[in-house]
């Protein structure tokens, strides 16, 4: 991407700050995201969640979702205590992202987008735990927001992105490949720019930027590799963008997996078949969790139909 186009994209991304649908919670939340967990006070988080009635109710619904054992949680304070501060921060950012999107700007099924995002977050969390990565909650957050660039492109380049989705669906091709052909950039590029604009950490921005390609980085961080692999696993297990992609995935020869093995030598002995089967077994729970958090959404006009699991 040339510097002129990059500068133009950055100017367009700054316009997102003025979208009227952005919840009031977004700015203080971004300030909260920059603080270490030990500096965050529970009362401040409860107050923040309570700013927005819709967000508060979704927070309570999340605490009562299947993945958290369906606790009888009825108050915001109880929900925050049940979920934990790190998870609440991650969830609030996702909910704010959801509200920033005007209904007429969705070019894909919103439920498919969030199922993929949360599916990737849960897969990344599981993988991080399995390999002994110390940043399990950051892996969850990175998985949740790795495709934030799709929201950027949906808002700023609605018609062109709709064309990208239509072509990608008809050709069973990866979205980012078609974006490059039609737009000249991808959701990876705009996702990185939005993360930087919002002041999110460098590693989160790198996950948004390189979740489809880990090679461009001179030194690939384990977190980027975890998100790349989690994204692939979800897209090959009917938890992608609402259409079927034709692609073969062999984790054992994947550059990201090889990089992780270099950082965590114990992975050489891991049973990859069993690991991927464990992910498969989690898909039903993941879908139920997404439905309980975001609720059923109607398919956006022009969006490709959801791929059905055989």
Secondary structure as UniProt FT lines:
FT   HELIX           3..14
FT   HELIX           15..18
FT   TURN            20..21
FT   HELIX           25..33
FT   HELIX           37..39
FT   HELIX           42..50
FT   HELIX           53..63
FT   HELIX           66..68
FT   HELIX           76..83
FT   HELIX           85..100
FT   HELIX           103..105
FT   HELIX           110..131
FT   HELIX           136..145
FT   TURN            146..147
FT   HELIX           148..156
FT   HELIX           158..171
FT   HELIX           175..182
FT   HELIX           187..197
FT   TURN            198..199
FT   HELIX           202..210
FT   TURN            215..216
FT   HELIX           222..235
FT   TURN            236..238
FT   HELIX           251..253
FT   HELIX           255..263
FT   HELIX           265..269
FT   HELIX           272..294
FT   TURN            301..302
//
